[in-house]
Structures are given as structure tokens and as C-alpha cells.
């Protein structure tokens, strides 16, 4: 059997301790055995989110938490603004359209970094009071400055998609006054896919409209969670895993995780550039979550990824949308270390050579290690 390597920006590799926890016997979700795990997981989630407001936990993928934000914050016909700079900004617009909202797009080219000042002006001009944005746009590798975006939109409610960023780059929900931040289990939180979460700032609760979703009703979810119960049967096995994963993340410290992500981003960029490849994602420390790379002349990304998977058991991620033919992505989110990056780069170098690309051989891994060895100074 061929060994498989997963270097994608979600799902991401899961530590064995977490996998083992998900394989523990099933407990009843209304019994004390589960209650203890649930209570601890919810407390840990609050710590990772840097918030004292409730973090609602759903059995869903990250999009479920996005859906919950739209269905709990809006009524049909409301005007909202969406910052669109990639596939996941587009996803906000699709969810908003599905629920009958009047969407004002604040558009950026894919790969461009959204400008908080421009966003602030667009929001002020249009008078909308609800804005959706993406912290880490996984399709491009751009990490937006959501602290500055919140400062720029002022009184408007800001909903942040932190699906690929929570636990990878700083997100100080309370200190930055982020109103809502949604995330998912399968990225920097080092869990299998299947759990979604949404932090909801305390000040929002008294003016929430009625939920337009039964399953994702924030009030019902909060009420149940306050009693360490859950509104419906939760994914008990995944929550066991989440409890262990968040414990690992917090024991090592969030700062250590953020520093590791920056250094892995540096290593990946140094390695691909040493091969002579061109980056699509920004060439700076902000791009700490996923590195997007252009394929060399004459090589299409789907063929490269197929070759890597079939010949070498290595899975990298394709480009999304219009980037599909010529861009591919290496994730460095969550349970990744420098040896993962070294393996990804070595496999990439080998596959490109086998496909006849004219690239520099033998330099990537060494340059990646050199870049990784530099500590991040604040
Ligand atoms: N937003 C971002 C930034 C993401 O990276 C993803 C997953 N790739 C999602 C939303 C959607 O999450 P899910 O696939 O878990 O529904």
C-alpha cells in the first residue's frame, strides 16, 4: 500500500491523540460523561477565540456556521456588504443571495489584499450595517487585516470567516471587537471535518432578529449550551477529538502556534522560489496559512496534482475558480511541521522534473530549512 501524505489547507492532518479520542466509545450526549467533555471543549474554544462571549458549536462544516450567521443576523430583503477577494468571499455572497439579501459587493481581484480604508468608505457610503469578510482567503493565501477592517467599519456589525485562520494567525475576538467569527474543525484546530463554530458578541444578542434557520438557531443553541447540553444530538466523537486538540493547542500556547505558522509560510515560500517557481500568494509573513503557487510554463495544475497523488501518494490542493489550471496550493495549517514542508517541496520538485519542467533541483529543501530557522521577532 502506498503511503499517503496530506498537505492541503483543509482538511489537514490530525494528531494521533486526537484520532484516538474520536475512536473512544460513544457516550450519551445528555449524560454526565459527555457533559464534562462538552463543558471543557466550549471553555477551550472561548480561549482559542480570545472571547468571553459564547462560542456556539454546531455539527456541520464551516459553511454551516457561515449559513448560521446569515440566517440569524438578517431578514429577507436586508442590505448587506460583502468583501470579495476569492472563493470564500464569493461563498458569503452566495449564502446571502440564497436568503434573499440585497448584496453590495466590495470587490478585489483574487490575490489582492483587501484595503480596510476602502472598505470603511464603501460601507459608510452605502449605509449598510452588516458586513461579511474573510480573514484567511484560503483560495489565494491572502490574510486580511480584520482588526483594521473592524476599526474602519465602525458601528457596522462585522462577520468574519475565520475558517482557515482560527488557531493559525491571531484573532483577538474581544479586543478587536469582532462581532461574529465563524470557523471549522478541520484546519488549524487539528480535527477531522464536521464541527463548525460561531462566536457571537454579547451586545448582539438583544437585537437579533428571529432565526431563519431551525437547526442553526443561535438562541436555541446558546440556551442549550449554557446548561452544557446541546440542542440536538451533537457529533460526540468529534467533540471528544476537539477537546483533545484544543488542549494540545492551548498547552503549547497560541503564540507558539502563530509563530510556527509564520515560519512554515516562510519555509514554503523560500522553497518554491528556490525551485524557480512564482508565488501567487503574497511574499510576506502575513501569508502564514496557505501558499498559492503558479505552475511553471507548460504544466497545468490538475496534471501536476494527479501525478503527485498517483505516483507519489502526495496530495496538494488545486487552484480554485479561474485559478484552477495554473495555480496550486500547499497548506501549512494546524498539525504541520517543517518536515511536512520539506516532504511537500521534495515531492513537488520530483514531480515537476518528471513532468519535464525546467526547474532548479536540489535547493528547495535546504532553503526552506534556512528560512524556517529564523525566529520571528515581534
Ligand atoms: N471559508 C474558508 C476561508 C475556508 O477555507 C473554507 C474551507 N476550505 C470554508 C469557508 C468552508 O468550510 P467548509 O468546507 O468546512 O464548509
Boltz pocket constraint, residues with backbone or C-beta under 6 A from the ligand:
constraints:
  - pocket:
      binder: B
      contacts: [[A, 9], [A, 10], [A, 61], [A, 62], [A, 63], [A, 64], [A, 88], [A, 134], [A, 136], [A, 137], [A, 138], [A, 139], [A, 161], [A, 162], [A, 163], [A, 164], [A, 184]]
      max_distance: 6.0
